[in-house]
Amino acid sequence: MAPKEDIVNGAVTSCGCGITDYKSYVGYTKTMNCGIKATVIEDFGCNDVTVRFENGAIRQHIRRDHFRDGKVSPEGTHEM
């Protein structure tokens, strides 16, 4: 996996997960399965995004596929 610093500063185009066209999810908003909207506020690669929920809760170190599938909740677990 590429170092987080290299992903953040744009030195690499993949986090090492096999995806070679790295595009940031920052700014994407999606309604989670729990019914609450969440927005990606930081993106460090496919296994490490930070999301802010409309209720103000913040979750760190979330996998992008969990966000994409709506499986992130503002509580302690990200599987709904």
N, C-alpha and C positions, 0 to 999 in steps of 0.2 A: 504494500500500500504506500502511496506517495505521502511524504510528510505534509501535515496540515498547512504549514507555512507556505509550501510550494503551491498548494491548491489555492490558498487565499490570495497570494500575490500573482497568480496566473502563470507561474513557471511551468506547470504541467497541465495537460488537457484531460487527464484521467486520474482518478483516485487509486487506480490499480484493480478495480473490480471488473475490468474487461470492457467497460464503456469508454470509447476513445473520443467521443465528441461531448466533452463535459460542458453542460450548460447549467448555470446556477438556477436554483429554484427560488431565490430571494424575491419576495414580492408576490409569489403565488398564494392565492387564498382558495380554500376548499372547505366545504361543510363536512365535518367528520361524522361517522356513524352515530355518534352520541347526539348529533343535532347542533353542535356548536361550531361556528366558523373558526378556522385557524389559518394563520398567515406565516410563511417561512420568513424569518428575520435574519438568519445566518445560515450559510451553506458551506460546509467543509468537505463535501463529498457524499457518495451514495449512502454511507452508514453514519452520517453525522450532520443533521440539520437541527436548528433551533426553531421552534414555533411559538407564536404568541396567539392565545385564544382571545376571542372577543370579550371574555369575562376578565381579561388581564393576566390569566395564568400563563406561565412560560414553561415549556418542556425542552430540555436539551438532549443531545445525543440520540436523536430519533432517526430511524432509517427512512430514506426517501420512499421506499416502496410502501412502508406503513402509512406515511403521509398520503401518498398517491391513492392508496386503497381506503383511506378514511379511518384507519385503525388506531388513531392517536386520540387519547382523552386527556383532559386537564388534570386528572388524578395521577396516582403513582404508576399505574400500568399503562402501556400504550396499546395493548390489545383490547378491543371492545367486544 
